[in-house]
Amino acid sequence: MDIAHNLEIVRRNINQAALKSGRQPSEIKLVAVTKQVEVTRIEEAIRLGITALGENQVQELVDKYRKITAPVEWHLIGTLQTNKVKYILDKVRLIHSLDRWALAEEISRRAIRLGKEISVLIQVNVAGEATKHGLEVAVTEEFIQEVANLPGLKVLGLMTMAPQVNDPEEVRPVFRELRQLAARIAGRQLKGVAMDWLSMGMTNDYLVAIEEGANLVRIGTGIFGERNQKGETKRE
Ligand SMILES: *Cc1c(COP(=O)(O)O)cnc(C)c1O
């Protein structure tokens, strides 16, 4: 897979979708999802201008964090187990997957101990899929209101994963609903809560997501090529 070529396409698409939704391309942040991608290929992407990496597993993030010395931002985009919080708080710029109270408490406790304020997004399961993590839309506002009282962490927005569909138009309402939810929450002006980021859109649906207001997209396959069943990326 030619990373340079793929990135060119992704960036062009992002630019077009941004303009189509009345925003500047520079307002859209691209997080390259590097799960199961080898370090040498990640370093190639960094040379091509990638500045933010997303991993969905703690162990993999920690391993790569040691190996990759370039000054990039690390994003934890996958489910986070409470007992693994301690391994990543000193490494990540943003946790995209806060979805339960026990996890919020653990982040808060560890953050205070570190003397750091941790930025988090609240993961919302907009489509209500049983297989996906995230809070139900109906309880998200209340959850955020409670999390806002915890010291050591600040809520900077919302994240969702849309159902996998062949035609991304089918999931447009999912993205729209997340944006509307963010607007409602922003309107309440809770202390310690900002709705700066809407993390939505992956390889199959990022154009629609941006059109619906995403300003942070998480793209893996579109940059690095398909991951195979066993988890390694395919080589050519
Ligand atoms: C794997 C993953 C992505 C990227 O998926 P692609 O389809 O490869 O772009 C984005 N977000 C999360 C949470 C993921 O686990």
The ligand as a Gaussian input file, in Angstrom:
#p B3LYP/6-31G(d) Opt

LIG

0 1
 C      -10.125000       0.800000      13.905000
 C      -10.814000       2.016000      14.354000
 C      -10.939000       3.126000      13.510000
 C      -10.419000       3.168000      12.095000
 O      -11.120000       2.292000      11.265000
 P      -10.857000       2.272000       9.682000
 O      -12.112000       1.708000       9.137000
 O       -9.697000       1.380000       9.475000
 O      -10.601000       3.649000       9.242000
 C      -11.556000       4.269000      14.023000
 N      -12.042000       4.298000      15.267000
 C      -11.951000       3.248000      16.109000
 C      -12.505000       3.368000      17.478000
 C      -11.338000       2.070000      15.681000
 O      -11.246000       1.039000      16.518000

